[in-house]
Structures are given as C-alpha cells and as structure tokens.
C-alpha cells in the first residue's frame, strides 16, 4: 500500500482560538494537528466540499500522543 507524506500547513490564529482547539484536542485525546484535520474534514463534509482520498464514513482516527517525561 502506497503512503503519501504529510505536508506542513502553517497558520496564525488568535490565542483564544488556539486555547479552544487545544482543549478540544485534549478531550478527544488527539494532537493539535490531528484536531485541526478532523475539524477541516467535518467542515468540508458539512458543506459538501469534495475530499478526494478521505473515506466517506470516517474521520481521521486519533493519533497517539507522546507522553510528557
């Protein structure tokens, strides 16, 4: 099975938005990057935007997070 490399996508957001995203990610045991991906997929599906390569019936699974030492 061929895998594709992930790509970097940098954005600037207001601090209170980041805090909210971090809280949501922690509640769902996701990384902040994975939470962003989940939110984008949900947004696109809700509005009918095409998502080539993303299965129709699932959102990305939570990715394992590194534990603090």
N, C-alpha and C positions, 0 to 999 in steps of 0.2 A: 504494500500500500504506500503510495507516494505521499509525502508530507510536505506542506509548504511552510516556509519560515514566517514567523510573525513579523509585523512591521511596527516601527515606533511612530507614535502619533502624539505630539506634544500640544497641550492646550493651556491657556491661562484661564483660571476661574476665580471667582470671588471666594475669599476664605470661608464664608459661611456655607457655600455650596460644597466645598471640599469636606467640611466637617460633617455635613449631612450624608455625603456619599460614603465617607469612612464609617459612619455609624451604621448605615445600611449594609455595607460590606461586612462589618464585624458581626452583625446579627445573622447574616446568611453564611458566615464562615467563608467568605470569599476575599480574594485580594482586591485592592482598589482597582487595578487594571481589569480584572475579571468582572467586577461590578459594573464598570463603565461599559464593557462589552455587552453584558446582559441588558443593561438599560437601553443601549442603542438598538439591539435586536428587538426588544419589546416595543420600542418606539416605532421602528420601521414596520413591524408586523401590524401594529395598531392602525397605522395609516396606509397600509397596503403597498409600501415600497418593496421592490424586489430584493431578495437576499440570496444571490447565487452562492451555492456551496454550503448553505446553512440548512440543516434538516428542518422540515416544516413543523414537526411535532415536539421539538425540544429546544430549550435554551442551553447555552453553554453550561456544562457542569462546573460546580465549584472546583477551583484548583487548590491543591494542598498549599497551605501557608507554612512558611518557616517559623519555627518557634523561637522566641527570644531566649538567648542564652543567659 
